Amino acid sequence: MKTRRIFFRTGHPINGDEARAWAAVAMDGVQPGLVAHVMNYRPGSTQTRTDFPLVQFFGGAEGFGLLGFADDGMAAVDDVTLLLHKALSRQGGIVQIETATLSNSIETRPYAMRYRVPRMVVQKKSIHLDWLSDPVKGKAHIERLFLDSLRRQAEAMGLTIPDSATVEFMGAKGTLAAKPKQDLKLGLLTLKQAEFDLNLRLGGIWTVGYQLGKGYGHFNATHQLSGASTQEVTHALSQ
């Protein structure tokens, strides 16, 4: 299965959640079925579905982009690209569109491969903070969330994470607070540059944690396994 990556080079930074909020307003009243699919809404409403979001926004230093997973996600990203480009053009300036297609794959290994997640939201409920305050429970929660997220994406893409998969959380460079809604003063606990050892060789872009549709949890496994540095990996995903 494949992932389509579309990037709108606007020349200024924007976060994934900001890009998603802007797109929802820009496309209001236009192709409601397409918009609902892009936003992962329940049909006829603006309530988010619990299904894996086949279209996800992400931010960057020079603009923002969308990821479309599997056939349905890629089709939706292709269909919405022209609508978003027209909306951006009305704001003035030249906006370049960059497109790439990556293959997602899973291969078992008898040893661990290390992956880094630039920003992974690990808290959704208040009980999660209780778990995370305990080193043992917190580590178990983060590892379970990482592996469950991979399984969820794999299932949506027609792939399978083997039962033999094991993961170990190796630590993070720090934390920040992700805001699920712009009007909230408090954010959700987010790990910066979280590292995981996994006995699988992954290919393509994968997403783990909470708030995936708003730009959190993405990592390019193919680029990381090429030997790129942490800075290069982060830059490659957000540019």
C-alpha positions in Angstrom: 0.0 0.0 0.0 1.1 3.6 -0.6 0.9 7.0 1.0 0.5 10.3 -1.0 2.2 13.4 0.4 1.1 16.8 -0.8 2.9 19.9 0.4 1.8 23.5 -0.2 4.9 25.7 -0.1 3.4 29.1 1.1 6.7 30.6 2.3 5.6 30.9 5.9 5.3 28.4 8.9 2.0 26.9 9.9 1.2 24.1 12.3 -0.8 21.1 11.2 -3.8 21.9 13.5 -3.9 25.4 12.2 -3.8 24.2 8.6 -6.7 21.8 9.3 -8.8 24.5 10.9 -8.1 26.9 7.9 -9.0 24.2 5.4 -12.3 23.5 7.1 -13.3 27.1 6.8 -11.9 27.5 3.3 -13.9 24.5 2.0 -17.1 25.2 3.9 -20.1 24.6 1.6 -17.9 23.1 -1.1 -18.0 19.3 -1.9 -19.4 18.3 1.5 -18.8 14.6 1.0 -15.1 15.2 0.1 -14.6 17.6 3.0 -16.2 15.1 5.5 -13.8 12.4 4.2 -10.7 14.7 4.4 -11.7 15.9 7.9 -12.6 12.3 9.1 -16.1 13.5 10.0 -19.2 11.4 10.5 -21.5 11.7 7.5 -23.7 14.8 7.8 -21.9 16.2 10.9 -18.7 17.8 12.1 -18.1 15.1 14.7 -14.8 13.2 14.3 -15.0 9.5 13.6 -13.0 7.0 15.6 -11.7 5.3 12.5 -8.0 5.8 11.5 -7.9 9.2 9.6 -7.0 8.3 6.0 -6.2 12.0 5.4 -4.0 13.9 7.9 -2.6 17.4 7.9 1.0 18.3 8.9 2.8 21.6 9.4 6.1 22.9 8.2 8.5 25.8 8.3 7.6 26.8 4.7 3.9 25.8 4.6 1.7 22.8 5.3 0.8 19.5 3.7 -1.6 16.5 3.7 -0.9 12.8 3.9 -3.3 10.4 2.1 -3.1 6.8 3.2 -4.1 3.8 1.0 -6.3 4.2 -2.1 -9.2 6.2 -0.5 -6.9 8.6 1.3 -4.7 9.2 -1.8 -7.8 9.8 -3.9 -9.2 12.3 -1.4 -5.9 14.2 -1.2 -5.7 14.4 -5.0 -9.3 15.7 -5.2 -8.9 18.3 -2.5 -5.5 19.6 -3.7 -6.9 21.9 -6.4 -9.6 23.3 -4.0 -7.0 24.2 -1.4 -4.6 25.7 -3.9 -7.4 27.9 -5.3 -8.2 29.1 -1.8 -4.6 29.8 -1.0 -4.1 31.7 -4.3 -7.0 34.0 -3.4 -4.9 35.1 -0.4 -2.2 36.4 -2.8 1.3 35.2 -3.6 2.6 32.2 -5.4 2.0 28.8 -3.8 4.0 25.8 -5.1 2.6 22.3 -4.8 5.0 19.3 -4.2 3.8 15.7 -4.5 5.4 12.5 -3.5 4.2 8.9 -3.2 5.7 6.5 -0.7 5.3 2.7 -0.2 4.3 1.5 3.2 5.8 -1.9 4.2 6.4 -4.1 7.2 9.2 -6.7 7.5 10.1 -8.7 10.6 13.7 -8.5 11.9 15.5 -10.6 14.6 16.9 -7.4 16.1 15.5 -4.0 16.9 15.3 -1.0 14.6 15.2 2.5 16.2 12.5 5.0 15.2 12.1 8.7 16.2 8.7 10.5 16.5 9.2 14.3 16.4 5.9 15.0 18.3 3.8 12.2 19.8 0.7 13.1 21.8 0.5 10.5 24.6 -2.4 11.9 26.7 -6.1 12.0 25.7 -7.8 11.4 29.0 -7.1 12.5 32.6 -6.3 8.8 33.6 -3.3 9.0 31.1 -1.7 11.6 33.3 -1.9 9.3 36.3 -0.2 6.5 34.3 2.4 8.8 33.0 3.3 10.1 36.4 4.5 6.6 37.2 7.7 5.5 35.4 6.6 1.9 35.0 2.9 2.5 34.0 3.9 5.5 31.9 6.4 3.5 29.9 3.9 0.7 29.4 1.2 3.1 28.2 3.5 4.8 25.7 4.7 1.4 24.3 1.2 0.1 24.1 0.0 3.3 22.3 2.9 3.1 19.8 2.2 -0.5 18.9 -1.6 -0.1 18.9 -1.3 2.9 16.6 0.9 1.0 14.1 -1.7 -1.9 14.1 -4.5 0.6 13.5 -2.8 2.2 10.5 -1.7 -1.2 9.2 -5.2 -2.6 9.3 -6.5 0.5 7.5 -3.9 0.0 4.8 -4.4 -3.7 4.3 -1.2 -4.6 6.1 -0.5 -6.6 9.2 1.7 -6.0 12.2 2.8 -9.5 13.3 1.9 -10.8 16.8 5.7 -11.2 17.4 6.2 -7.4 17.3 7.8 -6.0 20.4 8.6 -2.3 21.2 10.6 -0.5 23.9 10.3 3.2 24.6 13.9 4.5 24.8 13.1 8.0 26.0 12.4 11.5 24.6 14.1 14.9 24.4 11.3 16.7 26.3 7.6 17.5 26.3 5.2 20.1 25.1 1.5 20.7 25.2 -0.6 20.0 22.1 -3.9 21.9 21.9 -6.7 19.8 20.4 -8.7 23.0 20.0 -7.4 26.5 19.6 -9.6 28.0 22.3 -8.3 25.6 25.0 -5.7 27.0 27.5 -4.5 23.6 28.6 -2.9 21.2 26.1 -2.3 17.4 25.9 1.0 16.0 27.0 3.2 15.5 23.9 6.7 13.9 23.7 9.4 15.6 21.6 11.8 13.3 19.6 10.5 10.1 21.3 12.6 7.1 20.4 11.4 3.5 20.1 13.2 0.2 19.5 11.0 -2.1 17.3 11.8 -5.5 15.8 10.2 -4.5 12.5 11.6 -2.7 9.5 9.0 -0.2 8.5 8.8 1.5 5.1 6.9 4.8 4.4 5.2 7.2 6.7 3.6 6.0 9.9 1.6 7.8 12.6 1.4 7.0 16.3 -0.3 8.5 19.3 -3.3 10.8 19.5 -4.3 13.9 17.4 -3.1 12.3 14.2 -5.3 14.3 11.9 -3.9 17.5 13.3 -0.3 16.9 12.5 1.1 14.9 15.4 2.7 11.5 15.5 4.1 11.3 12.0 7.5 9.8 11.2 9.1 8.8 7.9 10.5 5.4 8.6 12.2 5.1 5.1 14.1 8.3 5.6 15.1 7.4 9.1 16.5 4.0 8.2 18.6 5.6 5.5 20.8 6.9 8.2 19.6 10.5 8.3 20.1 12.6 11.5 17.3 13.6 13.8 17.3 17.1 12.3 17.2 15.8 8.7 14.4 13.5 9.5 12.3 16.2 11.1 13.1 18.5 8.2 12.2 15.9 5.6 8.7 15.3 7.1 7.8 19.0 7.7 9.1 20.4 4.4 
